[in-house]
């Protein structure tokens, strides 16, 4: 059974997983790239969550990455940040969590502009902006805080 087989039944469900959102460490800056952010776990600082924007192929892309990481680990004893058994999943992010998370995003590779004349005001770090559209979340190992990604 592949990872895809494990997830297919869940792909169309818009779920909220309260424990994921309660486990996000939003007390410090959140690292974001162009499509994803990484937020450390409150319960285990050596782990955290990749949260991907709700884009068309986000789930399938993360599934493919997880399968490749598993294959590399088994075939070449490669070390990855993936955690065995932790699969990507679509979840609805509560609006309160979205606001708190956006408040901690600093210097993302993608900056969102929200209409109006004063672009300084509207160039906010509202990385996540669609509360009724599920994001893709996957628990991962964290890199050491001192390392650069």
Helices and strands as residue ranges (DSSP letters): H 3-8, H 18-22, E 31-32, E 36-40, E 47-52, H 58-76, E 89-91, H 95-104, H 119-122, E 135-141
